[in-house]
Amino acid sequence: MAEIISVRFRSEGKQYYFDPQGLVCSPGDGLIVESAGGVEFATCVRGNFILAETQLAAPLRPVLRHATGEDLQVVERNREKEKYAFRVCQEKILEHDLDMKLVNVECSFEGTKILFFFTSEGRVDFRGLVKSLAAIFHTRIELRQIGIRDEAKILGGLGICGRPFCCSSFLREFQPVSIKMAKTQNLSLNPTKISGTCGRLMCCLKYEQEAYEDLMKDAPRMDSFVETPDGAGTIIGVNTLREKVQVRLDNEPATLKTFHNSEIRVIRSGKGKRPEGYVEPPREELAKLRKVTESPEERFRREQAALAAALNDFLTENNRKEGQAESHSGHSSRRRGDRGRNAEKAEKALENAVEREKEKQEARERSRRHRGSHGKKETHPEAEPAKQQHAETPKDPTEGKKEGTSRRRHRGGRGRGHGTGNPNPDWVGGQQSTQGKPNPPKTEPAAPKGEGGEKRNNRSRWNKHGNRRGGGGGKPTPPAEG
């Protein structure tokens, strides 16, 4: 591997490789290099890069140094000298009456040689011209004859396509171009249309020649006898790039139809006689040759369907990967996008509703048991002292009550402890009222039936302060026995 740079002596010239000798060069830098003709000024086109030594034809010449300000001044003086030499040479050509056209003049960097480029249709004896120029410039004089293509490359210009000449912009070597290329590409053989400014065939004919040669291998020839979906006929036109042919049908000579190359069957290639005993196949068999082409709308639908299927597969794969990642991270539920998250929320809401329903059911059971334990009961005289002792001990209002349960009022109650539906005004919502006062007995002993006693109503004769209803505010009077 070797480190090299690429330079160019003229704007339209070729690129040459040089050894940078450890110098770091950038595109556009002016360099002083050692060439076969001596020391020359060159412009860097490509900076330092590595290239295999097998790709290098000969040992590279070295780069001497970067161009300094003095070197640039020398280059400017040489450019002025070239313009002066061009005018002097034209005058001498007229003096010697030579059939030649001066194209360009180049002066070496050291000023030791002046090179004149000219074109001519034949050989020219310019020995007298060289002596006259040497007597004027007192330096070495060289005259070099070039071709008309080289002239266009040096002078430059615009082609019929509107772009700069290929030879003066990027084409470094001329490729052979023939009239056969124009025939292969079905171009007009008019010289003014296939020739460049230089008067030679355009170099761009070479660019597409290989593509046309590949297409011509499968394309039918002109004047071939072929079978088409509409019948047998003769090819009168071939479109190589579109791979289509124009056919004049035997059953419709006045009508020309266009078919794709895949829709025809060649019976005779090129000019010649029709095969003897040829019988045209029936239309049903020929119709099988027709190529089914889809309309732009059908093509658009097919492409959209394919795109939708690919997008669906992509989303399914991503969702599957997300589900696997969630299962590895400890989540029990598999979710797929928003749909999975909504399902999980609904499941949690259902669980919470079930828990709340269970709590309500338990609260109802406790309240029912509580009401049943404090209903009307038949009391005995022996149990009265114990019942009074139990009534004097206040009960904790929060005992037996679960957090989150609601109070329940007795039916028909108008207020707290009032109403005929509440057998005991000191019990509110299933709980005993605790206000620091002794509570009176909650029930009276029931009179036995058949002993003259009447059935008492459920309304208590004691108020919440322990006084008899309708009485004064004195001491609490116990209920009379019997």
C-alpha positions in Angstrom: 0.0 0.0 0.0 1.2 3.5 -0.9 0.1 6.9 0.2 -0.5 9.2 -2.9 -2.2 12.3 -4.1 -3.9 13.2 -7.3 -3.0 16.5 -9.2 -3.9 18.2 -12.4 -1.8 20.6 -14.4 -4.6 22.1 -16.4 -8.3 22.6 -15.6 -9.2 20.3 -18.5 -6.3 18.0 -18.2 -5.9 14.5 -16.9 -5.3 13.6 -13.3 -1.9 12.2 -12.3 -0.7 10.5 -9.2 2.3 11.8 -7.2 4.1 10.8 -4.0 3.4 13.5 -1.3 6.7 12.7 0.5 5.0 13.1 3.9 3.2 16.4 3.0 -0.4 16.8 3.9 -2.3 18.1 0.8 -5.9 19.2 0.5 -8.0 19.6 -2.7 -7.3 23.0 -4.2 -3.8 23.4 -2.9 -1.1 24.7 -5.2 1.9 22.3 -5.4 5.3 22.3 -7.1 6.0 18.8 -8.5 8.7 17.2 -10.5 7.4 16.0 -13.9 9.0 14.4 -16.9 9.4 17.8 -18.5 10.9 19.4 -15.4 9.5 21.4 -12.4 5.8 22.2 -12.9 3.0 23.9 -11.0 0.0 21.7 -10.3 -3.3 21.8 -8.4 -4.3 19.1 -5.9 -7.5 17.4 -6.9 -7.6 14.7 -4.2 -5.8 14.7 -0.9 -3.7 12.0 0.7 -5.2 8.5 0.3 -4.0 4.9 0.2 -3.8 2.9 -3.0 -2.5 -0.6 -3.6 0.9 -0.7 -5.3 -0.4 -3.2 -7.9 -2.6 -0.4 -9.3 0.3 1.9 -9.9 1.9 1.6 -13.3 5.3 3.1 -12.6 7.2 4.6 -9.7 5.6 7.9 -8.6 7.4 11.2 -9.0 7.7 13.3 -5.8 6.0 16.5 -4.7 8.6 19.1 -4.0 6.8 21.6 -1.8 3.6 23.6 -1.4 3.4 26.6 -3.7 4.4 29.9 -2.1 3.4 33.5 -2.9 6.4 33.9 -5.2 5.5 30.7 -7.1 2.0 32.1 -7.7 3.5 35.3 -9.1 5.6 33.2 -11.5 2.5 31.4 -12.6 0.7 34.7 -13.3 3.7 36.0 -15.4 3.7 32.8 -17.4 0.0 33.2 -18.2 0.6 36.7 -19.5 3.5 35.3 -21.6 1.3 32.6 -23.1 -1.2 35.2 -24.3 1.6 37.2 -25.9 3.1 34.1 -27.5 -0.4 33.2 -28.9 -0.7 36.5 -30.8 2.9 36.4 -32.1 2.5 32.8 -33.4 -0.7 33.7 -35.3 1.1 36.5 -37.0 4.0 34.3 -38.0 1.5 31.6 -39.3 0.1 34.2 -41.7 3.5 35.3 -42.7 4.6 31.8 -43.6 1.2 31.0 -45.2 0.7 27.8 -43.3 -2.5 25.7 -43.4 -2.8 25.2 -39.6 -5.0 26.5 -36.8 -3.4 27.5 -33.5 -5.4 26.1 -30.5 -3.4 26.8 -27.3 -0.1 27.8 -25.9 1.6 26.5 -22.7 4.6 27.9 -21.0 6.6 25.8 -18.5 6.9 26.9 -14.9 10.7 27.7 -15.2 10.2 29.4 -18.5 12.5 27.1 -20.4 10.0 25.8 -22.9 7.0 27.1 -24.8 4.6 24.5 -26.3 2.2 25.4 -29.2 -0.8 23.2 -30.0 -2.4 23.3 -33.5 -4.8 21.4 -35.7 -4.5 20.7 -39.4 -6.0 18.4 -42.0 -2.6 17.2 -43.3 1.0 17.4 -42.6 2.6 20.9 -42.2 6.2 21.9 -42.7 6.6 24.4 -39.8 10.4 24.5 -39.6 10.6 28.1 -40.7 7.9 29.0 -38.1 9.9 27.4 -35.3 13.0 29.5 -36.2 11.1 32.7 -36.2 9.5 32.0 -32.8 12.9 31.0 -31.3 14.4 34.2 -32.5 11.7 36.2 -30.7 11.4 34.3 -27.3 15.0 33.0 -27.0 13.8 29.7 -25.5 13.0 26.2 -26.6 10.0 26.0 -29.0 7.8 23.0 -29.6 4.8 22.6 -32.0 2.4 19.7 -31.5 -0.4 18.7 -33.8 -3.6 17.5 -32.1 -6.9 16.1 -33.3 -10.3 17.9 -33.5 -11.6 16.2 -30.4 -8.6 17.4 -28.4 -9.3 20.9 -29.6 -12.9 20.7 -28.3 -11.5 19.3 -25.0 -9.1 22.2 -24.6 -11.4 25.0 -25.7 -14.6 23.7 -24.0 -18.2 24.7 -24.7 -21.8 23.5 -24.5 -23.3 20.5 -26.3 -26.7 20.2 -27.9 -27.9 18.8 -24.6 -27.2 22.2 -22.9 -24.4 20.8 -20.7 -20.7 21.4 -20.9 -18.7 19.0 -23.1 -18.2 15.7 -21.5 -14.5 15.6 -22.6 -13.8 19.0 -20.9 -15.7 18.2 -17.7 -15.2 14.6 -16.6 -14.3 12.4 -19.6 -10.6 11.9 -19.6 -10.1 9.4 -22.3 -11.9 9.2 -25.7 -13.8 6.0 -26.5 -14.3 4.8 -30.0 -17.8 5.6 -31.4 -19.2 4.1 -34.6 -22.3 4.6 -36.7 -23.4 1.1 -35.8 -24.2 2.3 -32.2 -26.6 4.9 -33.7 -28.3 2.1 -35.7 -28.6 -0.2 -32.6 -30.2 2.6 -30.6 -32.7 3.4 -33.4 -31.4 6.9 -33.7 -31.7 9.1 -36.8 -28.8 8.8 -39.1 -28.8 12.5 -39.8 -25.1 13.7 -39.2 -26.2 17.0 -37.7 -28.2 15.2 -34.9 -25.7 12.5 -33.9 -22.6 14.6 -34.2 -21.0 16.9 -31.6 -19.6 20.4 -31.9 -16.3 18.9 -32.9 -17.9 17.4 -36.0 -17.4 13.8 -34.8 -20.0 11.4 -33.5 -21.1 12.2 -30.0 -19.2 10.5 -27.2 -22.5 9.9 -25.3 -23.5 7.2 -27.9 -21.1 4.9 -26.0 -22.8 5.4 -22.6 -26.0 3.3 -23.4 -24.6 0.9 -25.9 -24.2 -2.0 -23.4 -27.8 -1.6 -22.2 -29.1 -1.7 -25.8 -27.0 -4.8 -26.6 -28.5 -6.6 -23.6 -32.1 -5.7 -24.6 -31.5 -6.7 -28.2 -30.7 -10.2 -27.2 -34.4 -10.9 -26.4 -36.0 -8.4 -28.8 -37.4 -9.7 -32.1 -35.9 -8.4 -35.4 -37.6 -6.1 -37.9 -39.8 -7.7 -40.6 -40.2 -10.9 -38.5 -43.4 -12.9 -39.0 -45.0 -13.4 -35.6 -48.2 -14.6 -33.9 -50.1 -12.2 -31.6 -53.2 -12.4 -29.4 -55.1 -10.7 -32.2 -53.7 -12.8 -35.1 -50.6 -13.3 -37.2 -48.7 -10.4 -38.7 -45.4 -8.7 -39.5 -43.2 -6.5 -37.3 -42.7 -3.1 -38.7 -41.3 -1.3 -35.6 -39.3 -2.2 -32.5 -39.1 -0.1 -29.3 -36.0 -1.6 -27.6 -36.2 0.3 -24.3 -40.0 -0.3 -23.7 -39.7 -3.9 -25.1 -42.6 -3.4 -27.4 -43.2 -3.9 -31.1 -45.6 -2.7 -33.8 -47.3 -5.3 -35.8 -49.3 -5.1 -39.0 -51.9 -7.9 -38.8 -52.8 -10.0 -41.9 -56.5 -9.7 -41.1 -56.3 -5.9 -40.5 -53.6 -4.5 -42.8 -54.6 -0.9 -42.3 -54.3 -1.1 -38.5 -51.1 -1.1 -36.6 -51.1 -2.7 -33.1 -48.6 -2.6 -30.4 -47.7 -5.7 -28.3 -45.2 -6.5 -25.6 -42.3 -8.8 -26.5 -43.8 -11.5 -24.2 -47.1 -11.4 -26.1 -45.7 -12.5 -29.4 -44.5 -15.8 -30.8 -41.8 -15.5 -33.6 -42.5 -17.8 -36.6 -39.9 -16.3 -38.9 -37.0 -14.1 -37.7 -36.1 -11.2 -40.1 -37.0 -10.9 -43.7 -37.9 -14.0 -45.8 -40.8 -16.1 -47.1 -43.6 -17.2 -44.9 -43.2 -20.9 -43.8 -44.9 -23.3 -46.2 -48.1 -24.9 -45.1 -48.5 -22.5 -42.2 -52.0 -22.4 -40.7 -52.9 -19.7 -38.2 -54.0 -21.2 -34.9 -57.6 -20.5 -33.6 -58.2 -17.2 -31.8 -58.8 -19.0 -28.5 -55.3 -20.4 -28.5 -53.8 -17.1 -29.6 -55.7 -15.2 -26.8 -53.6 -17.1 -24.3 -50.6 -15.1 -25.4 -52.1 -11.9 -24.1 -50.4 -10.5 -21.1 -52.7 -9.4 -18.3 -51.7 -5.9 -17.3 -53.2 -4.3 -14.2 -54.5 -0.8 -14.2 -52.9 2.0 -12.1 -55.8 1.8 -9.7 -55.4 -2.0 -9.3 -51.6 -1.5 -8.8 -52.3 1.1 -6.2 -54.7 -1.2 -4.3 -52.3 -4.1 -4.4 -49.4 -2.0 -3.1 -51.6 -0.6 -0.3 -52.8 -4.1 0.6 -49.2 -5.3 0.7 -48.2 -2.3 2.9 -51.1 -2.9 5.3 -50.2 -6.5 5.6 -46.6 -5.7 6.4 -47.6 -3.1 8.9 -49.9 -5.5 10.6 -47.2 -8.1 10.8 -44.8 -5.6 12.3 -47.3 -4.4 15.0 -48.2 -8.0 15.9 -44.5 -8.9 16.3 -43.9 -5.8 18.5 -47.0 -6.6 20.6 -45.8 -10.2 21.1 -42.4 -9.0 22.2 -43.9 -6.5 24.6 -46.1 -9.3 26.1 -43.1 -11.6 26.5 -41.2 -8.8 28.3 -44.1 -8.1 30.7 -44.4 -11.8 31.5 -40.6 -11.9 32.3 -40.9 -8.8 34.5 -43.5 -10.5 36.9 -46.8 -9.3 35.4 -49.4 -12.0 35.4 -51.6 -10.4 32.8 -50.6 -10.1 29.2 -51.4 -6.8 27.7 -51.4 -5.7 24.1 -51.5 -2.0 23.7 -54.4 0.1 25.0 -56.8 -2.9 24.7 -54.9 -4.9 27.2 -54.6 -2.0 29.6 -58.3 -1.4 29.5 -59.1 -5.1 30.2 -56.8 -5.0 33.2 -58.6 -1.9 34.6 -62.0 -3.5 34.1 -60.8 -6.6 35.9 -59.6 -4.6 38.9 -62.8 -2.6 39.0 -64.8 -5.9 39.1 -62.7 -7.2 41.9 -63.3 -4.0 43.9 -67.0 -4.2 43.3 -67.1 -7.8 44.6 -65.2 -6.8 47.7 -67.6 -3.9 48.4 -70.6 -6.2 47.9 -69.1 -8.7 50.4 -68.5 -6.0 53.0 -72.1 -4.8 52.6 -73.4 -8.4 53.0 -71.3 -8.9 56.1 -72.6 -5.5 57.5 -76.2 -6.6 56.9 -75.7 -9.9 58.7 -74.1 -8.2 61.7 -76.9 -5.7 61.9 -79.5 -8.4 61.6 -77.9 -10.4 64.4 -77.6 -7.3 66.5 -81.3 -6.4 66.1 -82.3 -10.0 66.9 -80.2 -10.0 70.1 -81.9 -6.8 71.4 -85.5 -7.5 70.5 -88.4 -8.3 72.9 -87.5 -11.1 75.3 -89.4 -12.6 78.3 -87.6 -11.7 81.4 -87.5 -13.4 84.8 -87.3 -11.7 88.2 -84.0 -13.5 89.0 -82.4 -12.0 85.9 -83.4 -8.4 86.7 -80.4 -7.5 88.9 -78.0 -8.8 86.3 -79.8 -6.9 83.5 -79.7 -3.6 85.5 -75.9 -4.1 86.1 -75.5 -4.7 82.4 -77.5 -1.6 81.6 -75.4 0.5 84.0 -72.2 -0.4 82.1 -71.9 1.7 78.9 -71.0 -0.2 75.8 -68.3 1.0 73.4 -70.1 2.5 70.4 -67.3 1.3 68.0 -67.4 -2.3 69.1 -68.7 -4.7 66.5 -68.9 -2.0 63.8 -66.7 -2.4 60.8 -65.1 0.6 59.2 -66.9 1.7 56.1 -70.4 0.4 57.2 -73.2 2.9 57.2 -75.8 3.6 60.0 -79.2 2.1 59.7 -82.3 3.9 61.2 -85.4 2.1 62.3 -88.4 2.4 60.1 -90.9 5.0 61.0 -88.5 7.0 63.1 -88.9 10.7 62.9 -85.8 11.6 64.7 -83.1 10.3 66.9 -84.8 8.0 69.4 -88.3 9.1 68.5 -91.1 7.3 66.7 -93.2 4.3 67.3 -91.0 2.0 65.3 -88.1 2.1 67.8 -88.7 0.0 70.8 -85.8 1.6 72.7 -85.0 5.3 72.3 -81.6 4.9 73.8 -80.5 2.7 70.9 -79.8 4.6 67.7 -78.6 2.8 64.6 -78.1 -0.4 66.4 -75.8 1.2 69.1 -76.4 2.2 72.7 -76.4 5.9 73.5 -73.6 6.8 75.9 -73.9 10.3 77.5 -72.6 9.6 81.0 -76.0 8.9 82.5 -77.4 5.6 83.7 -79.7 4.1 81.2 -83.1 2.9 82.3 -84.1 -0.7 81.6 -84.8 -1.1 77.9 -87.8 -3.4 78.3 -90.6 -4.0 80.8 -91.6 -7.5 82.0 -94.4 -8.6 79.8 -97.7 -9.2 81.6 -98.8 -12.8 81.3 -101.8 -13.2 79.1 -105.0 -14.2 80.8 -104.2 -12.4 84.1 -106.0 -9.2 83.3 -103.0 -7.5 81.9 -103.2 -5.8 78.6 -100.7 -6.1 75.8 -98.4 -3.1 76.0 -97.6 -1.2 72.9 -94.1 -0.9 71.7 -93.7 2.7 72.6 -91.5 3.3 75.6 -92.8 5.3 78.5 -89.4 6.6 79.3 -87.6 9.4 77.5 -83.9 9.6 76.7 -83.2 11.4 80.0 -84.6 8.6 82.1 -87.8 10.5 83.0 -91.4 9.3 82.6 -93.0 10.8 79.6 -95.4 13.5 80.4 -93.9 13.9 83.9 -91.7 16.6 85.5 -88.0 16.9 85.5 -87.5 15.1 88.8 -85.6 12.0 89.6 -86.1 9.1 87.4 -89.0 6.9 88.7 -88.6 3.2 88.1 -91.6 1.6 86.4 -94.1 0.0 88.6 -94.2 -3.7 88.8 -97.3 -5.6 88.1 
